[in-house]
């Protein structure tokens, strides 16, 4: 006979594992009808929740785990500042975990947190298409999880992001409006959803506003030297007059390549990038950016997590914050 556990109950009732877990904990987030179905099946199958685990979860630790790719760019630094503002005001402390884009490391961290003692988890994922069973374990154990920036759309948990699609379309149209006729999109070579979302915004803007015959998309390796090589080759062979970098480090590499092959910015080629670099205005020429509300993303994600921890609302839903275009010399007409 199959082992009777939460996964089995969820499969029999055609419900999400997290829904069954919350129903068994009599969460206010679950409807009375759903609770009744779950309790009825649990009683019929003589299923007993792990009482000792439930008791542990009842004890708050005032600790929040924050799992992010790295701290090498200004975006995540600002996110952490936003998170700290909220957690310090409410007497919570944060534990930082860096995945460095390694999904296996993310899984290891989450498995540690599942068996550890934190009141909730804030996570920016490494890989949208990878198995998310480790994240479901948080839901099963009743540990609140909020996803931010790089999110997994298959998860029901609260997600806090910025308007990546719309902002990418705005960035591409800006290049078109400044006279660019052949625009290249530089996509980071990682299996994360945000790069694809921004690419789709670029494609929509080309279709609506440009006479460019076909898109020019370049997947760039994560290694800086390798990225330099592929960008160098593309600029010499394809000769675009506009560059839209999906992340700030690719824009900085473009500056280096242009200097080496003596392309003038913005006279020969214009560059725009998603970036929260405080030094963007100090580059020569200053870099036009789509600037995400990084501090607000961190602040909002922390508020959502603490709201769930304190059982003051749903553990599902999306929050989308607006980015802004900051025009500087790199796209001057």
SEMAR-85213 format. One record per residue (C-alpha): residue in three letters; x, y, z. Coordinates in pm, 1 decimal, always signed. Layout:
REM residues N
<ALA,<X,Y,Z>>;
...
This chain:
REM residues 333
<UNK,<+0.0,+0.0,+0.0>>;
<UNK,<+117.0,+352.7,-72.7>>;
<UNK,<+260.0,+543.2,+220.7>>;
<UNK,<-3.0,+778.9,+358.9>>;
<UNK,<+150.1,+1125.8,+368.8>>;
<UNK,<+65.9,+1478.6,+255.6>>;
<UNK,<+176.3,+1404.3,-100.1>>;
<UNK,<-62.5,+1107.7,-113.1>>;
<UNK,<-352.9,+1315.5,+20.5>>;
<UNK,<-280.6,+1591.3,-231.9>>;
<UNK,<-274.2,+1343.0,-520.5>>;
<UNK,<-602.0,+1181.0,-413.1>>;
<UNK,<-777.8,+1517.8,-377.1>>;
<UNK,<-615.2,+1676.8,-685.3>>;
<UNK,<-486.3,+1963.5,-469.9>>;
<UNK,<-147.4,+2127.8,-431.2>>;
<UNK,<+68.2,+1983.4,-154.1>>;
<UNK,<+92.7,+2329.0,+3.4>>;
<UNK,<-290.2,+2355.6,+7.6>>;
<UNK,<-324.9,+2024.4,+191.0>>;
<UNK,<-53.0,+2123.7,+437.7>>;
<UNK,<-224.9,+2453.3,+517.6>>;
<UNK,<-563.9,+2285.1,+544.9>>;
<UNK,<-429.4,+2035.9,+798.9>>;
<UNK,<-294.6,+2329.1,+999.9>>;
<UNK,<-643.7,+2485.7,+986.0>>;
<UNK,<-502.8,+2791.3,+806.3>>;
<UNK,<-739.8,+3083.0,+747.9>>;
<UNK,<-607.4,+3094.7,+389.6>>;
<UNK,<-794.5,+2772.5,+299.8>>;
<UNK,<-1170.4,+2764.4,+242.9>>;
<UNK,<-1393.7,+2566.7,+484.1>>;
<UNK,<-1504.6,+2340.7,+195.9>>;
<UNK,<-1146.9,+2244.8,+108.3>>;
<UNK,<-1058.1,+2190.7,+473.7>>;
<UNK,<-1358.4,+1960.1,+511.0>>;
<UNK,<-1243.7,+1746.9,+214.6>>;
<UNK,<-890.2,+1723.9,+346.1>>;
<UNK,<-992.8,+1638.8,+703.2>>;
<UNK,<-1244.8,+1381.0,+579.3>>;
<UNK,<-986.1,+1194.9,+370.5>>;
<UNK,<-722.7,+1220.1,+644.3>>;
<UNK,<-968.5,+1070.3,+894.5>>;
<UNK,<-1075.8,+792.0,+654.6>>;
<UNK,<-710.7,+695.9,+590.1>>;
<UNK,<-614.6,+740.8,+955.8>>;
<UNK,<-348.9,+996.7,+862.8>>;
<UNK,<-183.6,+1171.6,+1155.7>>;
<UNK,<+30.4,+1485.3,+1097.9>>;
<UNK,<+375.5,+1489.7,+1256.7>>;
<UNK,<+289.4,+1650.6,+1587.0>>;
<UNK,<+649.2,+1710.9,+1692.9>>;
<UNK,<+724.1,+1894.6,+1369.2>>;
<UNK,<+410.0,+2103.6,+1409.1>>;
<UNK,<+517.2,+2194.7,+1761.0>>;
<UNK,<+855.9,+2309.8,+1643.1>>;
<UNK,<+699.7,+2535.1,+1380.6>>;
<UNK,<+486.0,+2701.5,+1647.2>>;
<UNK,<+797.2,+2847.4,+1811.8>>;
<UNK,<+906.9,+3166.2,+1637.2>>;
<UNK,<+1277.9,+3230.4,+1600.6>>;
<UNK,<+1266.1,+3589.5,+1470.3>>;
<UNK,<+1504.7,+3473.5,+1194.6>>;
<UNK,<+1445.3,+3519.7,+819.2>>;
<UNK,<+1659.0,+3341.8,+558.2>>;
<UNK,<+1742.2,+3539.3,+241.7>>;
<UNK,<+1872.9,+3326.8,-48.1>>;
<UNK,<+2016.0,+3526.8,-341.2>>;
<UNK,<+2255.9,+3465.4,-632.6>>;
<UNK,<+2527.6,+3706.7,-517.0>>;
<UNK,<+2607.3,+4056.9,-393.1>>;
<UNK,<+2838.8,+4164.9,-675.1>>;
<UNK,<+2593.0,+4410.3,-827.6>>;
<UNK,<+2406.6,+4705.3,-685.9>>;
<UNK,<+2065.0,+4546.2,-740.9>>;
<UNK,<+2090.9,+4283.2,-468.2>>;
<UNK,<+2269.7,+4523.2,-234.1>>;
<UNK,<+1969.1,+4755.4,-257.8>>;
<UNK,<+1728.1,+4461.9,-218.6>>;
<UNK,<+1901.6,+4361.4,+106.2>>;
<UNK,<+1878.7,+4720.8,+230.1>>;
<UNK,<+1502.7,+4715.2,+169.5>>;
<UNK,<+1467.2,+4382.3,+348.9>>;
<UNK,<+1672.3,+4503.6,+645.7>>;
<UNK,<+1461.8,+4817.0,+683.5>>;
<UNK,<+1149.5,+4606.3,+738.3>>;
<UNK,<+1303.0,+4327.5,+946.5>>;
<UNK,<+1485.1,+4565.0,+1181.7>>;
<UNK,<+1168.7,+4766.4,+1240.1>>;
<UNK,<+990.9,+4445.7,+1347.5>>;
<UNK,<+1280.1,+4297.6,+1548.3>>;
<UNK,<+1363.6,+4021.2,+1299.6>>;
<UNK,<+1712.5,+3918.5,+1192.5>>;
<UNK,<+1824.8,+3790.4,+851.6>>;
<UNK,<+2052.9,+3505.1,+750.1>>;
<UNK,<+2214.9,+3550.9,+406.9>>;
<UNK,<+2283.2,+3260.4,+170.8>>;
<UNK,<+2458.7,+3306.5,-168.3>>;
<UNK,<+2392.6,+3049.8,-442.0>>;
<UNK,<+2630.3,+3198.9,-702.9>>;
<UNK,<+2385.6,+3078.3,-968.0>>;
<UNK,<+2433.5,+2714.1,-864.4>>;
<UNK,<+2101.0,+2528.0,-843.1>>;
<UNK,<+2254.0,+2242.1,-641.8>>;
<UNK,<+2370.5,+2493.6,-383.1>>;
<UNK,<+2020.8,+2644.2,-369.7>>;
<UNK,<+1873.3,+2297.6,-307.4>>;
<UNK,<+2129.8,+2234.5,-32.8>>;
<UNK,<+2049.7,+2564.2,+139.7>>;
<UNK,<+1673.5,+2509.3,+123.7>>;
<UNK,<+1704.2,+2152.8,+256.6>>;
<UNK,<+1904.3,+2292.5,+548.5>>;
<UNK,<+1637.6,+2553.9,+614.5>>;
<UNK,<+1357.7,+2294.7,+594.1>>;
<UNK,<+1525.2,+2106.2,+877.7>>;
<UNK,<+1640.0,+2416.4,+1060.8>>;
<UNK,<+1483.5,+2698.4,+1254.3>>;
<UNK,<+1376.1,+3004.6,+1056.1>>;
<UNK,<+1036.6,+3172.5,+1049.0>>;
<UNK,<+1038.2,+3230.1,+672.5>>;
<UNK,<+1242.5,+3237.1,+351.6>>;
<UNK,<+1296.5,+3505.6,+86.5>>;
<UNK,<+1435.5,+3355.7,-235.2>>;
<UNK,<+1559.9,+3468.6,-576.2>>;
<UNK,<+1591.6,+3142.2,-770.5>>;
<UNK,<+1881.6,+3012.0,-978.1>>;
<UNK,<+1691.4,+2811.1,-1241.0>>;
<UNK,<+1326.5,+2843.5,-1344.4>>;
<UNK,<+1313.2,+2508.9,-1525.0>>;
<UNK,<+1475.6,+2296.9,-1255.7>>;
<UNK,<+1284.1,+2068.5,-1021.3>>;
<UNK,<+1115.5,+2270.6,-745.1>>;
<UNK,<+1053.1,+1984.5,-502.4>>;
<UNK,<+1289.1,+2142.4,-248.5>>;
<UNK,<+1069.8,+2453.9,-246.4>>;
<UNK,<+753.7,+2249.7,-201.3>>;
<UNK,<+913.1,+2102.3,+111.6>>;
<UNK,<+903.6,+2449.2,+266.2>>;
<UNK,<+530.6,+2466.0,+195.3>>;
<UNK,<+476.2,+2116.9,+335.0>>;
<UNK,<+657.9,+2208.8,+657.0>>;
<UNK,<+457.9,+2530.6,+683.4>>;
<UNK,<+760.9,+2758.0,+642.6>>;
<UNK,<+643.6,+3075.3,+462.2>>;
<UNK,<+822.2,+3141.2,+130.6>>;
<UNK,<+819.2,+3458.8,-80.3>>;
<UNK,<+992.4,+3467.9,-419.9>>;
<UNK,<+1136.8,+3790.2,-559.0>>;
<UNK,<+1298.1,+3915.3,-881.9>>;
<UNK,<+1391.3,+3572.6,-1026.0>>;
<UNK,<+1079.8,+3367.7,-958.4>>;
<UNK,<+932.0,+3028.5,-1044.0>>;
<UNK,<+594.4,+3077.1,-1209.1>>;
<UNK,<+492.6,+2719.1,-1124.3>>;
<UNK,<+490.9,+2801.8,-753.2>>;
<UNK,<+175.1,+2935.7,-587.3>>;
<UNK,<+371.0,+3144.1,-337.6>>;
<UNK,<+372.2,+3524.6,-330.8>>;
<UNK,<+603.4,+3670.4,-596.6>>;
<UNK,<+750.1,+4022.9,-594.6>>;
<UNK,<+895.0,+4136.8,-927.6>>;
<UNK,<+934.0,+4442.5,-1148.4>>;
<UNK,<+768.9,+4505.1,-1485.8>>;
<UNK,<+1044.5,+4335.6,-1687.5>>;
<UNK,<+841.0,+4280.6,-2004.9>>;
<UNK,<+705.6,+4633.6,-2028.9>>;
<UNK,<+1038.5,+4791.1,-1936.1>>;
<UNK,<+1223.4,+4587.9,-2199.7>>;
<UNK,<+973.9,+4704.1,-2462.1>>;
<UNK,<+1026.2,+5064.0,-2343.6>>;
<UNK,<+1405.9,+5028.0,-2365.9>>;
<UNK,<+1388.7,+4888.0,-2719.3>>;
<UNK,<+1147.5,+5157.6,-2836.8>>;
<UNK,<+1378.8,+5419.7,-2688.4>>;
<UNK,<+1662.1,+5293.6,-2910.3>>;
<UNK,<+1429.8,+5294.8,-3211.4>>;
<UNK,<+1318.9,+5650.3,-3134.1>>;
<UNK,<+1681.6,+5764.4,-3120.9>>;
<UNK,<+1736.3,+5635.5,-3476.1>>;
<UNK,<+1864.7,+5279.6,-3429.3>>;
<UNK,<+1776.9,+5051.9,-3720.5>>;
<UNK,<+1953.8,+4732.2,-3612.9>>;
<UNK,<+1927.7,+4653.5,-3243.5>>;
<UNK,<+2098.1,+4358.7,-3071.8>>;
<UNK,<+1965.2,+4209.0,-2749.9>>;
<UNK,<+2229.0,+4063.7,-2517.2>>;
<UNK,<+2085.2,+3781.4,-2312.1>>;
<UNK,<+2263.0,+3640.9,-2008.8>>;
<UNK,<+2341.9,+3273.1,-2057.6>>;
<UNK,<+2157.5,+3135.7,-1758.3>>;
<UNK,<+1836.8,+2942.2,-1724.6>>;
<UNK,<+1653.6,+3218.2,-1539.0>>;
<UNK,<+1314.1,+3353.0,-1644.5>>;
<UNK,<+1392.7,+3724.5,-1631.4>>;
<UNK,<+1623.9,+3709.3,-1936.0>>;
<UNK,<+1354.3,+3548.5,-2148.9>>;
<UNK,<+1085.3,+3786.9,-2024.5>>;
<UNK,<+1299.3,+4086.9,-2119.1>>;
<UNK,<+1379.5,+3930.5,-2455.8>>;
<UNK,<+1008.0,+3896.3,-2528.4>>;
<UNK,<+959.2,+4266.8,-2452.1>>;
<UNK,<+1241.0,+4344.9,-2696.9>>;
<UNK,<+1076.6,+4127.4,-2964.7>>;
<UNK,<+736.6,+4294.0,-2918.9>>;
<UNK,<+884.7,+4642.8,-2954.3>>;
<UNK,<+1072.6,+4543.3,-3270.6>>;
<UNK,<+755.5,+4403.4,-3423.9>>;
<UNK,<+547.1,+4708.8,-3337.2>>;
<UNK,<+788.1,+4995.2,-3392.6>>;
<UNK,<+1086.0,+4889.8,-3607.5>>;
<UNK,<+1156.4,+4804.0,-3970.1>>;
<UNK,<+1436.6,+4569.5,-3860.3>>;
<UNK,<+1394.6,+4254.9,-4070.2>>;
<UNK,<+1482.5,+4006.7,-3797.8>>;
<UNK,<+1580.1,+4019.3,-3429.0>>;
<UNK,<+1946.0,+3997.2,-3332.1>>;
<UNK,<+1978.9,+3800.3,-3007.5>>;
<UNK,<+2314.8,+3709.3,-2858.5>>;
<UNK,<+2339.1,+3464.5,-2567.7>>;
<UNK,<+2640.1,+3566.0,-2362.2>>;
<UNK,<+2838.7,+3329.4,-2137.2>>;
<UNK,<+2852.6,+3406.8,-1767.8>>;
<UNK,<+3232.9,+3428.6,-1776.0>>;
<UNK,<+3336.3,+3789.4,-1844.3>>;
<UNK,<+3625.1,+3706.0,-2077.0>>;
<UNK,<+3410.9,+3467.2,-2280.8>>;
<UNK,<+3132.2,+3726.8,-2298.3>>;
<UNK,<+3385.9,+3984.1,-2420.7>>;
<UNK,<+3487.0,+3747.1,-2703.5>>;
<UNK,<+3133.8,+3674.3,-2828.6>>;
<UNK,<+3029.8,+4041.3,-2809.7>>;
<UNK,<+3348.4,+4145.0,-2992.1>>;
<UNK,<+3273.5,+3896.7,-3270.9>>;
<UNK,<+2908.3,+4003.2,-3299.8>>;
<UNK,<+2985.1,+4375.4,-3317.6>>;
<UNK,<+3231.2,+4322.6,-3599.6>>;
<UNK,<+3024.5,+4074.1,-3801.0>>;
<UNK,<+2665.8,+4198.9,-3748.0>>;
<UNK,<+2740.6,+4572.2,-3702.3>>;
<UNK,<+2430.7,+4672.2,-3500.1>>;
<UNK,<+2378.0,+5041.2,-3426.8>>;
<UNK,<+2200.0,+4974.3,-3097.4>>;
<UNK,<+2265.9,+4742.7,-2801.2>>;
<UNK,<+2011.8,+4644.9,-2537.8>>;
<UNK,<+2190.8,+4462.9,-2253.7>>;
<UNK,<+1965.6,+4253.5,-2030.8>>;
<UNK,<+2203.0,+4292.9,-1733.9>>;
<UNK,<+2443.6,+4567.6,-1640.6>>;
<UNK,<+2767.8,+4370.0,-1659.9>>;
<UNK,<+2707.0,+4303.0,-2031.3>>;
<UNK,<+2671.8,+4676.5,-2090.0>>;
<UNK,<+3004.5,+4740.1,-1915.7>>;
<UNK,<+3169.0,+4471.1,-2131.1>>;
<UNK,<+3023.1,+4641.1,-2439.9>>;
<UNK,<+3199.7,+4963.5,-2339.2>>;
<UNK,<+3529.0,+4774.0,-2322.9>>;
<UNK,<+3474.4,+4609.8,-2662.6>>;
<UNK,<+3375.7,+4939.2,-2824.9>>;
<UNK,<+3690.5,+5102.2,-2689.8>>;
<UNK,<+3906.6,+4823.1,-2831.2>>;
<UNK,<+3754.3,+4828.0,-3181.9>>;
<UNK,<+3716.0,+5207.7,-3178.8>>;
<UNK,<+3336.2,+5227.3,-3194.7>>;
<UNK,<+3212.0,+5560.0,-3062.1>>;
<UNK,<+2921.7,+5567.2,-2816.9>>;
<UNK,<+2665.0,+5704.5,-2900.7>>;
<UNK,<+2776.4,+5824.3,-3247.2>>;
<UNK,<+2841.2,+5475.8,-3394.0>>;
<UNK,<+2639.6,+5263.5,-3154.5>>;
<UNK,<+2393.3,+5338.1,-2874.4>>;
<UNK,<+2370.2,+5131.7,-2554.6>>;
<UNK,<+2095.4,+5085.3,-2297.5>>;
<UNK,<+2082.8,+4836.8,-2011.8>>;
<UNK,<+1886.9,+4717.0,-1713.3>>;
<UNK,<+2104.7,+4847.8,-1432.9>>;
<UNK,<+2107.1,+4974.7,-1075.9>>;
<UNK,<+2473.1,+5074.3,-1096.7>>;
<UNK,<+2534.1,+5392.2,-898.9>>;
<UNK,<+2828.1,+5449.6,-1132.2>>;
<UNK,<+2613.1,+5441.0,-1449.7>>;
<UNK,<+2612.1,+5821.0,-1456.8>>;
<UNK,<+2993.0,+5823.6,-1422.9>>;
<UNK,<+3072.0,+5599.2,-1720.5>>;
<UNK,<+3209.3,+5770.0,-2029.9>>;
<UNK,<+2962.7,+5831.3,-2182.8>>;
<UNK,<+2705.5,+5802.3,-1905.1>>;
<UNK,<+2485.7,+5492.3,-1947.1>>;
<UNK,<+2113.7,+5509.9,-2021.4>>;
<UNK,<+1940.9,+5260.4,-1791.8>>;
<UNK,<+1619.4,+5087.0,-1704.6>>;
<UNK,<+1645.4,+5113.4,-1327.2>>;
<UNK,<+1449.2,+4864.2,-1119.9>>;
<UNK,<+1300.3,+4960.9,-783.2>>;
<UNK,<+1543.8,+4727.1,-605.2>>;
<UNK,<+1503.2,+4875.2,-256.3>>;
<UNK,<+1123.3,+4865.5,-293.4>>;
<UNK,<+1138.2,+4502.1,-412.5>>;
<UNK,<+1328.2,+4404.7,-96.7>>;
<UNK,<+1101.7,+4610.5,+127.2>>;
<UNK,<+784.1,+4471.8,-30.1>>;
<UNK,<+905.4,+4111.2,-24.3>>;
<UNK,<+993.3,+4139.2,+346.1>>;
<UNK,<+656.2,+4295.9,+427.3>>;
<UNK,<+473.5,+4019.4,+238.6>>;
<UNK,<+670.0,+3748.7,+419.9>>;
<UNK,<+607.1,+3895.0,+764.5>>;
<UNK,<+239.1,+3938.4,+678.5>>;
<UNK,<+219.0,+3565.1,+601.2>>;
<UNK,<+418.7,+3471.9,+912.7>>;
<UNK,<+173.4,+3671.1,+1123.9>>;
<UNK,<-120.0,+3512.3,+938.2>>;
<UNK,<-260.1,+3842.6,+814.7>>;
<UNK,<-350.6,+3743.1,+459.3>>;
<UNK,<-308.9,+3504.3,+168.6>>;
<UNK,<+19.4,+3324.4,+99.5>>;
<UNK,<-44.6,+3358.1,-274.8>>;
<UNK,<-37.4,+3642.4,-524.9>>;
<UNK,<+189.1,+3859.6,-736.2>>;
<UNK,<+321.2,+4209.6,-670.7>>;
<UNK,<+467.0,+4389.5,-974.5>>;
<UNK,<+658.5,+4714.8,-922.6>>;
<UNK,<+743.6,+4964.6,-1198.0>>;
<UNK,<+1094.9,+5037.4,-1325.3>>;
<UNK,<+1195.3,+5368.2,-1483.3>>;
<UNK,<+1392.8,+5477.4,-1786.7>>;
<UNK,<+1681.4,+5712.6,-1704.5>>;
<UNK,<+1809.1,+5868.1,-2025.5>>;
<UNK,<+2178.1,+5956.6,-2040.3>>;
<UNK,<+2444.6,+6019.5,-2306.9>>;
<UNK,<+2488.1,+5658.2,-2428.3>>;
<UNK,<+2167.7,+5689.9,-2631.7>>;
<UNK,<+2185.9,+6056.5,-2729.0>>;
<UNK,<+2075.0,+6142.1,-3081.6>>;
